[in-house]
Amino acid sequence: MATPYVLVELGTVGSTQQEARGRFRGEPLLVTARHQTGGRGRSGRTWVQAPRAVAATLCFEPGWPEARTGTIPLVAGLAARDASGDDVRLAWPNDLVRDGRKVGGILAEGDGGLVVVGLGLNLWWPDPMEGAGALLSADPGPEAADWIAEQWAAGLLERMAAGPDRWGRDEYLAVSSTVGHQVTWQPDGAGRAVGIAADGGLVVAIGDGEVVLRSGEVREVRTGD
């Protein structure tokens, strides 16, 4: 079966997202790199890369209504879990978690009709920073990062092709480490996460009502018991 994207493999780059934006020519494009010097996380944070990690960006035109594109980070998280293992769980809106530690993250940005989705995933990290972890206890070599990135991109495009109502919402709920738990968020809020809205927002029960959190409007969503 033909690869559903154009693949560009690079060595050291500033950011795979920057490279993907500049190289996009209309077809889905996957850019991977051995190392990033300027990787970014959500809200402008710096992404610290493990010694062996996936650094990849998929650039494509989703063809979804704009009101539904907020689910794309969640779709990308499911595709990353498919490629990396069943013991990975998903923390809303964009983190991959294993054994209570963050092992990866998704950064999705829109630009007109174009979506640029980055994946950072720690494969091996013998001395991780606080709160971080990795999938493996030994270095799997560079080929593992290539394989996971390619599986992730193909899986994400396949889920996107299913449409905004069939991307895997029930699957996401089943593997969420956020839904069903108490959450707090900045600037000032607390409640119990109870679901995912049609636009990808986190539905939170507060008092006798509900609010929907959207990733561009809140910061520091933390899960309690």
Buried (B, 14 or more C-beta within 10 A) or exposed (E): EEEBBBBBBBEEBEBBBBBBBEBBEEEBBBBBBBEBEEBBBBEEEEBBBBBBBBBBBBBBBBEBEEEBBBBBBBBBBBBBBBBBBEEBBBBBBBBBBBEEBBBBBBBBBBEEEBBBBBBBBBBBBEEBEEEBBBBBEEBBEEEBBBEBBBBBBBBBBBBBEEEBEEBBBEBBBEBBBBBEBBBBBEEEBEBBBEBBBEBBBBBBBEEEEBBBBEBEEBEEBEBEE
